[in-house]
Amino acid sequence: MTYEAFLNLVERLWGEVPEAFKRGLQGVHVLPQAKPEPGVPGVWRLGEYLDPGPPTSFGGFEGLGRHIALYYGSFLEVAGPGFDWEGEVWETLLHELRHHLESLAGRDDLVQEDLRRLDAFRRGAPPGEGGR
């Protein structure tokens, strides 16, 4: 899939998300690069939720807002024959959107779940073990 086709896919899928779920989100950024998972060779971050956190006394976060980033290059790294581009993009968008909604609610359940899965992955456990 080309970068342009990926952009179009993300735009179409994002348009299917109800506006109520996008409240407080500044946007979705589709970045061309791959993003390796730090400390886990051969693992790629497909997307991430970027939340600058609460404002500081220095005002450093004011106006930055909350964003979702998708890494086209990471999708290319994991795509193989028969890769379900639409399914994987949709799953990634919804995952990052859940991070956003939990952040608005003051929750970090998915963050904790992600950390457990990443820890299990680093220890060499098969996917799904040690993370749920």
N, C-alpha and C positions, 0 to 999 in steps of 0.2 A: 504494500500500500504506500502510495506517495504521501509526502507531507501535506500537500493540498487536499488530497482525499481524506486524510486523517482529520484535518481541520474541519472539513465539511461534515464528517461523521460526528465529531464532538459537538459542533454547532447544532446539528439536527437533534441529537440525543438530549443536549442541554435544554433545547426548546420544549422537550416533553416533560421536563421537571416543573411541577406546579410552582408558581411565583411565591406562594407562602413559604416554601422550603428554602427559597433563595434570600429571604429577608436577612439583611445585615451582611450579605456577601457582596464584595466589590466585583467579583468576576472569576472567570475561569481562564487561565493562561495555558496555551499549548506551546510548549517549548521544544525546539528541535533536538536538543541534546539528550543523551542517555544519562541517567543518574545512578551510579553504582551505590549499593547499600554499604555504608561504611563498616569495615571490619568483616564483611562477608563476601569474599571473592566470588564472582560469577553470579551474584544476585543483584537484580536491578529494581529500583523504585519506579513503579509505573506512574504514581501520582503522590501528591501530598497536600495536606491542608496547611496553609500558612496563616497563622494567627499571631499578630505581634504581641498579644498579651495586654494586660492593663497598662494604661499610661503611666509614665514615671514622672517624678518631680522635675526631670529634665525636659519633659515633653517630647522625648525621642520617638515615641510611637504614634503620636497624634497624626491622624490623617492617613496612616498606612493601610488600615482596613484589613479585612479577612479575604483570603483568596484560595482558590484551588489551582494547583499546577499539575499538568499532565505532561509526561516526558515521552515524546514521540520516539526518540532514540532508544529508550528503554523497551518500548513495545516492539521495536524492530529487533532488539537483542533477544527477546523471548519468543518471538513469532517463528513458528516452523510451519511445515506443510499442514494445511487444514486448520490453521490458527483462526479462532473466532474473533475477529477484530471487533465487531459490534458488541458481542457479549462481554468481552474483556474491557472495552472502553466503558460500557454501561456499568459493569460491576465496579470498576475503579471510580467512576464519577459518584456512584451511590455510596461507596465506602467513604470517600472524602467528604461528601455532603453530610453523612452521618457524623463525622468528626465535627463539622461546622455546627450542626444542630445540637450535639452534645455540649459543645463549647458554649453556645448561647444559654444552655440550661445549667451551666456550671458543673457538668459531668465529664468524666474522663474514662468511662467504661471501655470504649473502643481503643483508646490509647493504651490502657492496661492490657487488653487482649492482644493488641499488636506487639507490645513489649514481650509478653509471654511467648508468642509465636516466634518472634525474632530470637529470643533466648534459646528456645528449643532448636531452632534452625542452626544457631551457632554451635550448639552442642552436638549437632549431627542427627537429631531426632527426625524421623520421617514427618512430612507435612501432616498437620492435624494432631500430632502427639505432643503433649506437654503444653499446649497452648490453649486448651479449652477446659 
